[in-house]
Amino acid sequence: MPYQHRTGLSPDCRKSLLIQESRPPPLTKPEKCKPNKEEKNPELQHSTQGEVVCVTGASGSIGSWVVKLLLARGYTVHGTVRNLKDEKETKHLEALEGAGSRLRLFQIDLLDYDSLAAAINGCAGVFHLASPCSVDQVHDPQKELLDPAIKGTLNVLTAAKGLGVKRVVVTSSISSMWPCPNWPADKIRTEDCWTDIEYCKQNELWYPISKTLAEKAAWEFSKEKGLDVVVVNPGTVMGPNIPPNLNASMVMLLRLLQGCTETYQDFFIGSVHFKDVALAHILVYENTSVTGRHMCVEALSHYGDFVAKVAELYPEYNIPSLPRDTQPGLLRAKNGGKKLMDLGLEFIPMEQIIRDAVESLKSKGFIS
Ligand SMILES: NC(=O)c1ccc[n+]([C@@H]2O[C@H](COP(=O)([O-])OP(=O)(O)OC[C@H]3O[C@@H](n4cnc5c(N)ncnc54)[C@H](OP(=O)(O)O)[C@@H]3O)[C@@H](O)[C@H]2O)c1
C-alpha cells in the first residue's frame, strides 16, 4: 500500500495524515467467515478451537480484521501492539467478540527479537502483518521503512522457526509486484511479477523496496531454514476501518474525497476489501497444501477506474477528474486474485469496497 507518490504528495494531499477519531463507534457482532464457502472447502473444516496463533501488527487496520475473523473462527490470538498503554491500539481489539477470553496482547518492537519471541511462544501459526507504511515523505528510508520491514520479518521468522511454529503467513503487498516496467505489455500481471528494485531506487520509491526486500528475505529464510511460509500480496485495502486511526490506504481515499489529484502511478493496481484480505490470510493458513504468493485484489484495475467509480457513487464530493489510464502498462483483468478465487474466495466488488469505506469514513466523522 502504496501511498507515497515518487514526486511527493502535494500539500493538499498531505493534510489529514494520522487523523484520529475522538470516539470509536460501537462494534457490531463479528461477521462469520463466509461459512458457505468454507463448507465447500474441506480443508477449512478442521477444528480451530483452542489453536493459538500470533498476529503481528494486530492494532493496524488489516491486523484488526485478521484478529476479528480469527476470533470468530475459534482461534486464541496473541496480538502484538507497539504500546500496550495506548488505548488507540488496544481498545478496539479488546471490544471484538471473543477477545475477552481468547485475545492476549503483547507489546513488541519489530527490531526487538525478545519481544517478538515472547508473543510467538506457544503459537502454532503466525500472521506477520506489522510493517511501517508511510504516505508522507520518508526522511530516513533505512531506519523508517527498510530496517523494520526486512529485519522485522527476519526476527519474526527466526523466532517462529526456533519456537516450532508450523506455518507463517507473511503479509507482503502488490508493492512487491509493481512497479515492474519490463513486464511484457501484452501479458496480464501474475504472481511471477516482481518489483524492479533499480527503477524504485532511481525514483526513490522506498515503500515498494521495503516490501519487496522483506518478501524476498522471507522466501530465502524459508528455503534455507525449512520454515513453512506462505505469502498474501494485497492491493489497496479499504472498507470498514476498525481502529480509531486510518491506515495509509484509507487516508488515500479520504484525500481523494477532499479533491487530491495524485494518480499513484507506481502504487495502485487494484483495490480489495479489508474482509477479503483477512479471509485470504486465513484461507492460506488453513489450506496447508497451498504454496507461494497470492495476489489479493478484486480485479486488476487502474486508479482512474477507481476514482471514476467513487465520483459516480458519491457525486456530492469534490472528486477530481483523472484520466482513466493512470497505470501505464497495466492490463485490466477480473481474475488477478485467481489463486485465492480457486480456494473459494469470492472478492467483494469495487463498488461495495468504496461504499463500505466511504460509509466508514462518514460514521467515524472523518467526512460529513
Ligand atoms: N493498506 C494497504 O492497502 C496494504 C496493502 C498491501 C499490503 N499492506 C501491508 O499490510 C500490513 C498492515 O498494513 P495496514 O494497512 O493495516 O497498516 P497499519 O494500520 O498502519 O498497520 C501497521 C501495523 O504495523 C505496526 N508496526 C509498524 N511498525 C512497527 C514496528 N517498528 N514495530 C512494531 N509494530 C510496528 C503498526 O503498529 P502501530 O499501530 O503502533 O503503528 C500497526 O499495527 C503491512 O505489512 C502493509 O505493508 C497494506
The ligand as a MOL file (V3000), in Angstrom:
LIG
                    3D

  0  0  0     0  0            999 V3000
M  V30 BEGIN CTAB
M  V30 COUNTS 48 52 0 0 0
M  V30 BEGIN ATOM
M  V30 1 N -3.1900 -0.8690 3.4760 0
M  V30 2 C -2.9310 -1.4230 2.3240 0
M  V30 3 O -3.5270 -1.0700 1.3150 0
M  V30 4 C -1.9100 -2.5310 2.2370 0
M  V30 5 C -1.7310 -3.1420 1.0010 0
M  V30 6 C -0.8170 -4.1800 0.8790 0
M  V30 7 C -0.0970 -4.5870 1.9840 0
M  V30 8 N -0.2740 -3.9620 3.1830 0 CHG=1
M  V30 9 C 0.5020 -4.4600 4.3150 0
M  V30 10 O -0.3860 -4.8750 5.3340 0
M  V30 11 C 0.2260 -4.7350 6.6090 0
M  V30 12 C -0.6790 -3.9510 7.5230 0
M  V30 13 O -0.9200 -2.6830 6.9440 0
M  V30 14 P -2.1520 -1.7460 7.3780 0
M  V30 15 O -2.6980 -1.1560 6.1510 0
M  V30 16 O -3.0420 -2.4610 8.3140 0 CHG=-1
M  V30 17 O -1.3450 -0.5690 8.1080 0
M  V30 18 P -1.4260 -0.0220 9.6120 0
M  V30 19 O -2.8370 0.1560 10.0090 0
M  V30 20 O -0.5190 1.1560 9.6230 0
M  V30 21 O -0.7910 -1.2090 10.4410 0
M  V30 22 C 0.5890 -1.4230 10.5200 0
M  V30 23 C 0.8660 -2.2070 11.7780 0
M  V30 24 O 2.2820 -2.4510 11.8940 0
M  V30 25 C 2.7200 -2.0000 13.1720 0
M  V30 26 N 4.1140 -1.5770 13.1150 0
M  V30 27 C 4.6900 -0.7070 12.2490 0
M  V30 28 N 5.9890 -0.5420 12.5460 0
M  V30 29 C 6.2380 -1.3070 13.6340 0
M  V30 30 C 7.3790 -1.5580 14.4380 0
M  V30 31 N 8.5770 -0.9780 14.1790 0
M  V30 32 N 7.2720 -2.4210 15.4750 0
M  V30 33 C 6.0970 -2.9930 15.7630 0
M  V30 34 N 4.9660 -2.7970 15.0540 0
M  V30 35 C 5.0360 -1.9600 14.0040 0
M  V30 36 C 1.7950 -0.8490 13.4840 0
M  V30 37 O 1.8270 -0.5510 14.8620 0
M  V30 38 P 1.3180 0.9160 15.3390 0
M  V30 39 O -0.1690 0.8630 15.2740 0
M  V30 40 O 1.8340 1.0590 16.7070 0
M  V30 41 O 1.9350 1.9030 14.3800 0
M  V30 42 C 0.4610 -1.4240 13.0340 0
M  V30 43 O -0.0530 -2.3290 13.9630 0
M  V30 44 C 1.5870 -4.0850 6.3400 0
M  V30 45 O 2.5470 -5.1100 6.2470 0
M  V30 46 C 1.3950 -3.4290 4.9810 0
M  V30 47 O 2.6190 -3.2720 4.3030 0
M  V30 48 C -1.1580 -2.9470 3.3320 0
M  V30 END ATOM
M  V30 BEGIN BOND
M  V30 1 1 1 2
M  V30 2 2 2 3
M  V30 3 1 2 4
M  V30 4 1 4 5
M  V30 5 2 4 48
M  V30 6 2 5 6
M  V30 7 1 6 7
M  V30 8 2 7 8
M  V30 9 1 8 9
M  V30 10 1 8 48
M  V30 11 1 9 10
M  V30 12 1 9 46
M  V30 13 1 10 11
M  V30 14 1 11 12
M  V30 15 1 11 44
M  V30 16 1 12 13
M  V30 17 1 13 14
M  V30 18 2 14 15
M  V30 19 1 14 16
M  V30 20 1 14 17
M  V30 21 1 17 18
M  V30 22 2 18 19
M  V30 23 1 18 20
M  V30 24 1 18 21
M  V30 25 1 21 22
M  V30 26 1 22 23
M  V30 27 1 23 24
M  V30 28 1 23 42
M  V30 29 1 24 25
M  V30 30 1 25 26
M  V30 31 1 25 36
M  V30 32 1 26 27
M  V30 33 1 26 35
M  V30 34 2 27 28
M  V30 35 1 28 29
M  V30 36 1 29 30
M  V30 37 2 29 35
M  V30 38 1 30 31
M  V30 39 2 30 32
M  V30 40 1 32 33
M  V30 41 2 33 34
M  V30 42 1 34 35
M  V30 43 1 36 37
M  V30 44 1 36 42
M  V30 45 1 37 38
M  V30 46 2 38 39
M  V30 47 1 38 40
M  V30 48 1 38 41
M  V30 49 1 42 43
M  V30 50 1 44 45
M  V30 51 1 44 46
M  V30 52 1 46 47
M  V30 END BOND
M  V30 END CTAB
M  END
